Amino acid sequence: MPKRKLILLLILFIIAGGAIFLIGTKPLKEKNVPPEEKIIQKEYLPSKRAETFYITGKQKFPKFFKEIIIDPSINVKEGEEQFLLIWVEDPQGVKKVTAKIFPAEREELIELKLIEGTKEKGKWMGSWITKDISAGGIYRLVFEATNKEDKTNQLTFFWLNRE
């Protein structure tokens, strides 16, 4: 009889351990995550006309790092959706990231959303429908990040619409 109880106890331990493992791997419930903290996933696959620009350097926080992706970046046509992606880091957490592009004599503001990583260290993406873009044109992009303490940092980047 003691052997039987030992085997039964061992089986119960295995079942309980499996249940604890399965419960521990379930994602957090949505109700515990404030709406502003949710990551809005948008399927993004780079096109053949995307370009990646690697960035590095010492900066104050919030800090831009790793890379900027502009898609499309080559032979951009009027009326296309263009995606801008950038990595931002801040130990306090990033509250907001925007990009301004200056086609012709105007300014276009693009709100970026967190699509990968965390608000402390993540990839942000936004898009706009191109207007006043021409082949061979050079366009200024100004990325701005604001952390949860309302401190901001900017990165100015120039992009050439090459054919």
NURO-106234 format. One line per field, with one value per residue: residue number from 1; residue in one letter; x, y, z of N, C-alpha, C in turn. Coordinates in pm, whole numbers, plus 32768, in hexadecimal, padded with zeros to 4 digits. Each point is the difference from the previous one (the first is absolute). Layout:
// residues N
nr: (NUM / ...)
rest: (A / ...)
nc1: (X / ...)
nc2: (Y / ...)
nc3: (Z / ...)
cac1: (X / ...)
cac2: (Y / ...)
cac3: (Z / ...)
cc1: (X / ...)
cc2: (Y / ...)
cc3: (Z / ...)
***
This chain:
// residues 163
nr: (1 / 2 / 3 / 4 / 5 / 6 / 7 / 8 / 9 / 10 / 11 / 12 / 13 / 14 / 15 / 16 / 17 / 18 / 19 / 20 / 21 / 22 / 23 / 24 / 25 / 26 / 27 / 28 / 29 / 30 / 31 / 32 / 33 / 34 / 35 / 36 / 37 / 38 / 39 / 40 / 41 / 42 / 43 / 44 / 45 / 46 / 47 / 48 / 49 / 50 / 51 / 52 / 53 / 54 / 55 / 56 / 57 / 58 / 59 / 60 / 61 / 62 / 63 / 64 / 65 / 66 / 67 / 68 / 69 / 70 / 71 / 72 / 73 / 74 / 75 / 76 / 77 / 78 / 79 / 80 / 81 / 82 / 83 / 84 / 85 / 86 / 87 / 88 / 89 / 90 / 91 / 92 / 93 / 94 / 95 / 96 / 97 / 98 / 99 / 100 / 101 / 102 / 103 / 104 / 105 / 106 / 107 / 108 / 109 / 110 / 111 / 112 / 113 / 114 / 115 / 116 / 117 / 118 / 119 / 120 / 121 / 122 / 123 / 124 / 125 / 126 / 127 / 128 / 129 / 130 / 131 / 132 / 133 / 134 / 135 / 136 / 137 / 138 / 139 / 140 / 141 / 142 / 143 / 144 / 145 / 146 / 147 / 148 / 149 / 150 / 151 / 152 / 153 / 154 / 155 / 156 / 157 / 158 / 159 / 160 / 161 / 162 / 163)
rest: (M / P / K / R / K / L / I / L / L / L / I / L / F / I / I / A / G / G / A / I / F / L / I / G / T / K / P / L / K / E / K / N / V / P / P / E / E / K / I / I / Q / K / E / Y / L / P / S / K / R / A / E / T / F / Y / I / T / G / K / Q / K / F / P / K / F / F / K / E / I / I / I / D / P / S / I / N / V / K / E / G / E / E / Q / F / L / L / I / W / V / E / D / P / Q / G / V / K / K / V / T / A / K / I / F / P / A / E / R / E / E / L / I / E / L / K / L / I / E / G / T / K / E / K / G / K / W / M / G / S / W / I / T / K / D / I / S / A / G / G / I / Y / R / L / V / F / E / A / T / N / K / E / D / K / T / N / Q / L / T / F / F / W / L / N / R / E)
nc1: (8051 / 806E / 8023 / 7F87 / 8006 / 8079 / 7FD6 / 7F94 / 804E / 8054 / 7F98 / 7FD0 / 807C / 8006 / 7F84 / 801A / 8075 / 7FC1 / 7FA2 / 805C / 8043 / 7F8E / 7FDD / 807C / 7FDF / 7F8B / 7FD8 / 8030 / 7F9F / 7FB3 / 7FA8 / 8074 / 7FF3 / 802F / 7F99 / 8038 / 7FFE / 7F8F / 8040 / 7FF6 / 7FE9 / 804F / 7FCC / 8080 / 8008 / 8082 / 7FF1 / 800C / 7FAD / 7FFE / 8026 / 806A / 7FF5 / 807D / 7FD3 / 8059 / 8023 / 8046 / 7F93 / 7FB7 / 7FC0 / 7F9A / 8035 / 802A / 7FE8 / 8060 / 7F82 / 7FFD / 7F81 / 8018 / 7F7C / 7FFF / 807D / 7FED / 800A / 7FF4 / 7F86 / 7FC7 / 7FCA / 807F / 7FE7 / 803A / 804B / 7FFD / 8074 / 7FFF / 8076 / 7FBA / 8056 / 7FC4 / 8054 / 7FD4 / 8015 / 7FEC / 7FD4 / 8053 / 7FEC / 8039 / 7FD8 / 8051 / 7FB9 / 805C / 7F94 / 8037 / 7FA0 / 7FE9 / 7FB5 / 8029 / 7FA3 / 8055 / 7F95 / 8063 / 7FF0 / 8003 / 8059 / 806E / 8015 / 803B / 7FB8 / 804D / 7FE5 / 7FD7 / 7FBF / 8003 / 7F80 / 8009 / 7F95 / 8015 / 7FA0 / 8061 / 802E / 8009 / 8009 / 8080 / 801C / 8065 / 7F89 / 802E / 7FDD / 7FDB / 8030 / 7FA5 / 8049 / 7F94 / 8045 / 7F95 / 8045 / 7FEC / 8078 / 7FCE / 806E / 8034 / 800D / 8052 / 7FE1 / 8057 / 7FB8 / 805A / 7F9B / 8042 / 7F9F / 8050 / 8022)
nc2: (7F88 / 800A / 7F98 / 7FD2 / 8022 / 7FCB / 7F9C / 7FF5 / 8011 / 7FAB / 7FB8 / 8015 / 7FEB / 7F9C / 7FDB / 8013 / 7FC5 / 7FA9 / 7FFB / 8000 / 7FA7 / 7FBF / 800C / 7FDE / 7FB4 / 800F / 804A / 8079 / 800B / 801B / 7FD8 / 7FC1 / 800C / 8076 / 803D / 8063 / 7F91 / 7FEC / 7F97 / 805C / 7F80 / 8030 / 7FA6 / 7FF5 / 7FF9 / 8014 / 8068 / 7FE4 / 8067 / 7FB0 / 8062 / 7FC4 / 805D / 7FDB / 800E / 8054 / 7FFD / 8056 / 7FEB / 806A / 7FDD / 7FD3 / 7F8A / 802F / 7F85 / 7FB3 / 8026 / 8037 / 7FDE / 8019 / 7FEF / 8017 / 7FEF / 7FA0 / 8065 / 8053 / 7FD2 / 8065 / 800B / 7FDC / 7F90 / 8058 / 7F99 / 8032 / 7FC4 / 8005 / 7FE4 / 7FFA / 803B / 7FDF / 8002 / 807D / 7FD8 / 7FDC / 807D / 803F / 7FD7 / 8069 / 8013 / 8062 / 8003 / 8038 / 7FCF / 802D / 8056 / 7F83 / 7FE0 / 7F82 / 7FF9 / 7FA3 / 7FC8 / 7FD9 / 7F7E / 7FD3 / 7FC0 / 801C / 7FA5 / 8058 / 8045 / 7FA8 / 7FA5 / 804D / 7FBD / 8079 / 7FFE / 8049 / 8033 / 8024 / 8043 / 7FDC / 807A / 8039 / 7F84 / 8015 / 7FBF / 7FDB / 8007 / 8061 / 7FAB / 8061 / 7FA7 / 8025 / 7FA1 / 7FF4 / 7FE7 / 7FDD / 800D / 7FA8 / 803A / 7FF2 / 7FB6 / 8055 / 7FBC / 803D / 7FC4 / 804D / 7FDA / 7FF7 / 7FFA / 7FB8 / 8031 / 7F99 / 7FFF)
nc3: (8000 / 804B / 7FB1 / 800F / 8081 / 8000 / 7FB4 / 804C / 8068 / 7FC5 / 7FDC / 807A / 802B / 7FAA / 8020 / 8080 / 7FED / 7FB5 / 805D / 805E / 7FB6 / 7FE3 / 807D / 8020 / 7F97 / 803E / 7F96 / 8026 / 8059 / 7F99 / 805D / 8014 / 7F7D / 802F / 7FC3 / 8046 / 804A / 7FBC / 7FD0 / 7FA4 / 7FE9 / 7FA3 / 7FB0 / 800F / 7F7E / 800D / 7FAF / 7F80 / 8012 / 8069 / 8051 / 8033 / 805D / 8018 / 807B / 8033 / 807A / 8048 / 8040 / 801A / 806D / 7FB7 / 7FE6 / 7F8B / 7FD9 / 7FE0 / 7FDA / 7F87 / 7FEC / 7F80 / 7FF5 / 7F7F / 7FDA / 7FA6 / 7FAA / 8067 / 7FF0 / 7FC5 / 807A / 8011 / 8043 / 8050 / 8026 / 807C / 8017 / 8085 / 8035 / 8072 / 8054 / 8073 / 8068 / 7FEC / 7F85 / 7F83 / 8001 / 7FAD / 7F83 / 7FC7 / 7F85 / 7FDB / 7F90 / 7FB5 / 7FC1 / 7F92 / 8010 / 8020 / 806A / 8002 / 8060 / 802C / 8036 / 8050 / 7FEA / 807C / 7FB4 / 8046 / 805E / 8051 / 8057 / 803F / 7FA4 / 7F9B / 7FA0 / 7FC8 / 7FD4 / 7F92 / 7FC4 / 7F84 / 7FC4 / 7FAC / 800F / 7F8B / 7FD0 / 7FE8 / 7F90 / 804B / 803A / 804D / 805F / 8052 / 8055 / 8058 / 803E / 804B / 806F / 8047 / 8072 / 8061 / 8004 / 7F85 / 800D / 7FA8 / 7F90 / 7FAA / 7F8E / 7FBF / 7F99 / 7F9F / 7FAD / 7FA7 / 7FB5 / 8003 / 7F82)
cac1: (7FAF / 804F / 8032 / 7F90 / 7FEE / 8073 / 7FEB / 7F90 / 8033 / 8059 / 7FAA / 7FC1 / 8067 / 8018 / 7F8B / 8001 / 806F / 7FD6 / 7F99 / 8044 / 804C / 7FA3 / 7FC8 / 806B / 8025 / 7F93 / 801A / 7FB8 / 7F7B / 7FF6 / 7FC4 / 8066 / 8057 / 7FBC / 7FFC / 8075 / 8074 / 7FF4 / 804D / 7FAA / 804E / 7FD5 / 8058 / 805B / 806B / 8043 / 7FFB / 8083 / 802E / 801F / 808D / 801E / 806E / 802C / 8022 / 8044 / 8038 / 7FD5 / 7F93 / 7FB2 / 7F84 / 7FF4 / 806F / 7FE9 / 8072 / 7FFA / 7FE6 / 7F89 / 7FD7 / 7FA3 / 7FCB / 8070 / 8062 / 8035 / 7F9C / 7F7F / 7FA1 / 7F93 / 7F8B / 8024 / 8010 / 808C / 8010 / 8077 / 8016 / 8076 / 800F / 800E / 801B / 8001 / 7FE4 / 7F82 / 7F93 / 7FE0 / 7F70 / 7FD1 / 8064 / 7FC8 / 805D / 7FD1 / 8045 / 7FEB / 7FFA / 7FDF / 8009 / 7FA4 / 802C / 7FA4 / 8019 / 7FE0 / 8003 / 8034 / 7FCC / 805B / 7FDC / 8059 / 804A / 7FB8 / 8007 / 8086 / 805D / 7FAD / 7FF9 / 7F89 / 7FE2 / 7F92 / 7FFD / 7FB5 / 7FED / 805D / 7FCA / 806A / 807F / 8032 / 807D / 8075 / 7FE8 / 803A / 7F99 / 802B / 7FAB / 8025 / 7FC2 / 7FFD / 7FD0 / 7FE2 / 7FF6 / 7F93 / 801A / 7FF0 / 807E / 7FFD / 807B / 7FE5 / 8066 / 7FE5 / 8032 / 7FE0 / 7FE5 / 8001 / 7FA7 / 804E / 7FC0)
cac2: (8078 / 807A / 8016 / 8035 / 808A / 804B / 8011 / 805D / 8083 / 802A / 8025 / 807F / 8066 / 8016 / 8047 / 8088 / 8049 / 8021 / 8069 / 807C / 802C / 8035 / 807E / 8063 / 802B / 8049 / 8090 / 804F / 8025 / 8086 / 8062 / 8038 / 8056 / 807B / 800D / 8044 / 7FA8 / 7F90 / 8008 / 7FEC / 7FB7 / 800B / 7FAC / 804D / 7FB7 / 8065 / 7FEB / 7FFD / 808A / 8034 / 8013 / 8005 / 805B / 7FDF / 8076 / 7FE5 / 8078 / 8022 / 8061 / 8005 / 7FB4 / 7F85 / 7FF0 / 7FB8 / 7FA5 / 7F8C / 8013 / 8041 / 7FC0 / 804E / 7F9D / 7FFA / 806C / 800A / 8019 / 8015 / 8044 / 804C / 7FB2 / 7F7F / 7FFD / 7FF4 / 7FDC / 802F / 7FB0 / 802B / 7FC9 / 8067 / 7FC6 / 8059 / 7FAF / 802E / 7FD9 / 8060 / 801D / 8028 / 8013 / 803A / 8024 / 806B / 8003 / 8084 / 8004 / 8086 / 806C / 7FE2 / 7F9F / 7F90 / 7FC1 / 7F71 / 7FC1 / 7F78 / 7FA3 / 7F95 / 7F82 / 7F94 / 8021 / 803D / 8092 / 8023 / 7FE2 / 7FC2 / 8030 / 8050 / 8008 / 8052 / 800A / 806F / 7FF6 / 8062 / 8071 / 8060 / 7FB6 / 7FF3 / 7FB5 / 8054 / 8061 / 7FE5 / 8022 / 8001 / 7FBA / 801E / 7FA4 / 8036 / 7FA1 / 803A / 7F96 / 800F / 8078 / 806D / 802A / 7FDF / 7FFF / 7FFF / 7FD1 / 8030 / 7F9F / 8028 / 7F8D / 801D / 7FAA / 7FDC / 7FA3)
cac3: (8000 / 7FFF / 7F79 / 7FB3 / 802A / 7FCE / 7F70 / 7FF1 / 8027 / 7F94 / 7F90 / 8024 / 7FF3 / 7F72 / 7FCC / 803A / 7FC2 / 7F77 / 8007 / 8027 / 7F8B / 7F9C / 8032 / 8001 / 7F79 / 7FC0 / 7FFD / 8062 / 7FD6 / 7FC5 / 805A / 8057 / 7FB2 / 7FD7 / 7F6E / 7FCA / 800B / 7FA3 / 7F85 / 7F8C / 7F9C / 7F76 / 7FB0 / 7FAC / 7FBE / 7FAB / 7F6F / 7FBF / 7FF3 / 8086 / 8022 / 808F / 8020 / 8086 / 804F / 807D / 803D / 8087 / 7FFF / 807B / 7FF8 / 7FB5 / 7FA4 / 7F83 / 7FEE / 7FA9 / 7F72 / 7FC9 / 7F84 / 7FAE / 7FA1 / 7FA4 / 8004 / 7F79 / 7F98 / 8041 / 7FA8 / 803C / 8027 / 803D / 8092 / 8025 / 808D / 8045 / 8078 / 804A / 8086 / 8068 / 8084 / 8074 / 8077 / 803E / 7FA7 / 7F97 / 7FFC / 7F7B / 7F98 / 7F85 / 7F96 / 7FA8 / 7F7E / 7FC6 / 7F6E / 7FC9 / 8063 / 806F / 8064 / 8014 / 8082 / 8000 / 8085 / 7FFB / 8065 / 8029 / 7FBD / 802C / 8079 / 806F / 8001 / 802D / 7F93 / 7F9A / 7F76 / 7FE9 / 7F72 / 7FD1 / 7F6F / 7FC5 / 7F6F / 7FCA / 7FB5 / 7FDE / 7FFD / 7F77 / 7FF0 / 8014 / 806C / 8085 / 8062 / 808C / 8061 / 808A / 805F / 8088 / 8065 / 8083 / 8064 / 805F / 8050 / 7F9F / 7FC5 / 7F71 / 7FB3 / 7F70 / 7FA2 / 7F79 / 7F9E / 7F77 / 7FAC / 7F71 / 7FB1 / 7F89 / 7FA3)
cc1: (8056 / 8039 / 7F94 / 7FE8 / 8070 / 7FF1 / 7F8F / 802B / 805C / 7FAF / 7FBD / 8063 / 801A / 7F8D / 7FFF / 806F / 7FDE / 7F9A / 803F / 804F / 7FA3 / 7FC4 / 8069 / 8025 / 7F8F / 801F / 7FAF / 7F77 / 7FFF / 7FD0 / 8067 / 805C / 7FB3 / 8006 / 807C / 807E / 7FFD / 8055 / 7FA1 / 8054 / 7FC1 / 8063 / 8057 / 806C / 8043 / 7FF6 / 808E / 8039 / 801D / 8096 / 800D / 807C / 8026 / 802D / 8041 / 8032 / 7FCA / 7F97 / 7FC2 / 7F83 / 7F8A / 8065 / 7FD4 / 8079 / 7FE0 / 7FEA / 7F83 / 7FE1 / 7F9D / 7FD4 / 7F7E / 8059 / 8038 / 7F8C / 7F72 / 7FA8 / 7F96 / 7F8B / 801D / 7FFE / 8094 / 8008 / 8085 / 800B / 8080 / 7FFE / 8017 / 800F / 7FFA / 7FDE / 7F7D / 7F86 / 7FDF / 7F68 / 7FCF / 8077 / 7FB8 / 806F / 7FBF / 8052 / 7FD7 / 8003 / 7FD4 / 8011 / 7FA5 / 803D / 7F94 / 8026 / 7FCE / 800E / 8032 / 7FC8 / 8069 / 7FD4 / 8056 / 804B / 7FA6 / 8009 / 8088 / 8066 / 7FB3 / 8005 / 7F78 / 7FEC / 7F8A / 8003 / 7FB1 / 7FF1 / 8050 / 7FB8 / 8071 / 808B / 802D / 8083 / 8074 / 7FF1 / 8042 / 7F9D / 8037 / 7F97 / 8031 / 7FB0 / 8004 / 7FC3 / 7FED / 7FF4 / 7F90 / 8013 / 7FF7 / 8084 / 8000 / 808D / 7FD9 / 8078 / 7FD7 / 8048 / 7FD8 / 7FF8 / 7FF6 / 7FA6 / 8047 / 7FB6 / 804F)
cc2: (807F / 801F / 8041 / 8094 / 8059 / 801B / 8064 / 808F / 8039 / 802D / 8086 / 8074 / 8024 / 804F / 8090 / 8055 / 8028 / 8070 / 8086 / 8037 / 803F / 8085 / 806E / 8032 / 8048 / 8094 / 8047 / 8025 / 8091 / 8067 / 8042 / 8063 / 807E / 8010 / 8043 / 7FAB / 7F8D / 801A / 7FE3 / 7FC0 / 8015 / 7FAE / 8057 / 7FA4 / 8063 / 7FDC / 7FFD / 808D / 8040 / 8011 / 800A / 8057 / 7FE7 / 807F / 7FD4 / 8084 / 8018 / 806E / 8003 / 7FAA / 805F / 7FFD / 7FAF / 7FA6 / 7F97 / 8023 / 8054 / 7FB4 / 805D / 7FA3 / 8033 / 8079 / 801C / 8011 / 800D / 8054 / 8048 / 7FA2 / 7F77 / 800B / 7FE8 / 7FE9 / 8037 / 7FAF / 802D / 7FBE / 8071 / 7FBA / 806D / 7FAD / 8028 / 7FD3 / 8070 / 800F / 8016 / 8010 / 8037 / 8013 / 806F / 7FF6 / 8083 / 7FFA / 808C / 8069 / 7FE6 / 7F96 / 7F96 / 7FBB / 7F71 / 7FCC / 7F72 / 7FB0 / 7F96 / 7F7D / 7F8A / 802D / 803D / 8098 / 8030 / 7FEE / 7FBB / 8043 / 8043 / 8010 / 805D / 8005 / 807B / 7FE5 / 8072 / 8069 / 8065 / 7FC0 / 7FF6 / 7FB2 / 8061 / 8068 / 7FD3 / 8034 / 7FF3 / 7FB8 / 8027 / 7FA1 / 8042 / 7F98 / 804B / 7F8E / 801F / 8076 / 807E / 803C / 7FD4 / 8000 / 7FF8 / 7FC9 / 8030 / 7FA6 / 8032 / 7F84 / 802D / 7F9D / 7FE0 / 7F9A / 7F81)
cc3: (8000 / 7F75 / 7FAA / 8022 / 7FCB / 7F69 / 7FE7 / 8022 / 7F94 / 7F87 / 801B / 7FF4 / 7F6E / 7FC4 / 8034 / 7FC1 / 7F71 / 7FFF / 8024 / 7F89 / 7F99 / 802C / 7FFA / 7F74 / 7FB8 / 8002 / 806B / 7FCA / 7FD2 / 8066 / 805C / 7FB7 / 7FD8 / 7F68 / 7FC5 / 8005 / 7F9B / 7F85 / 7F8E / 7F94 / 7F77 / 7FB0 / 7FA6 / 7FCB / 7FA1 / 7F6C / 7FC9 / 7FF2 / 8089 / 800F / 8096 / 8013 / 8091 / 8049 / 8082 / 803A / 808B / 7FF5 / 808B / 7FEC / 7FED / 7F8C / 7F86 / 7FE8 / 7F96 / 7F6D / 7FE7 / 7F80 / 7FBB / 7F90 / 7FC1 / 800E / 7F75 / 7F9F / 803B / 7FA5 / 8052 / 8021 / 803A / 8097 / 801D / 8096 / 8035 / 8081 / 8043 / 808B / 8063 / 8087 / 806A / 807B / 8046 / 7FAF / 7F9F / 7FFB / 7F71 / 7FA1 / 7F84 / 7F9B / 7FB1 / 7F80 / 7FBE / 7F67 / 7FD3 / 806D / 8077 / 805C / 8010 / 8083 / 7FFC / 808F / 7FF0 / 8074 / 801E / 7FC0 / 802D / 807B / 806A / 7FF5 / 8034 / 7F90 / 7F91 / 7F79 / 7FEC / 7F6A / 7FE7 / 7F69 / 7FD6 / 7F6B / 7FC3 / 7FAB / 7FED / 8007 / 7F6E / 8000 / 800B / 806E / 8082 / 8066 / 808D / 8053 / 808B / 8059 / 808A / 805D / 8083 / 8063 / 8063 / 805E / 7FAA / 7FD0 / 7F6E / 7FC7 / 7F6E / 7FB5 / 7F76 / 7F9D / 7F75 / 7FA9 / 7F6E / 7FBA / 7F7D / 7FAA / 7FF4)
***
